[in-house]
Amino acid sequence: MIGIIPKARFYCGVVSATVTEQNQKTKKLLKLDRWNPFWTGNYQFAKPIMLSAKAKLAFDFTYYNDDRCSMNEFRDPETVVSGPRWEDEVCEMHLLISRPR
C-alpha cells in the first residue's frame, strides 16, 4: 500500500487508520486530530507498506454534532445524514495500492 485518501465533510472531527497484522502487532497509518474538509488530497507513505493477506485494516471517523463542530456554530445540533449532496456527510477511505515488482 502506498497511501490512503480519507473523505469526509463538515461534521467529521478525527480520522485515523491502523493495520493489524497476523501476529497481532498494530501499526498506526494515519491520525488526523482535526479534520479539514477543505483539504481533499491523499496521504502517501514515505515507503510502501507491505501487507500480508491476513492483515486487517481499520478506519475510524469521529463525528461531532455539538459545539465542537464549526457547522453548529450559533445553532443547536441537528440530524446529520449521509448522501451525495454537499451538505450531507460522507465516510470513505480509499486505498492506494501497488503490486510488488
Helices and strands as residue ranges (DSSP letters): E 3-8, E 12-20, E 26-32, E 43-44, E 56-63, G 70-72, E 91-96
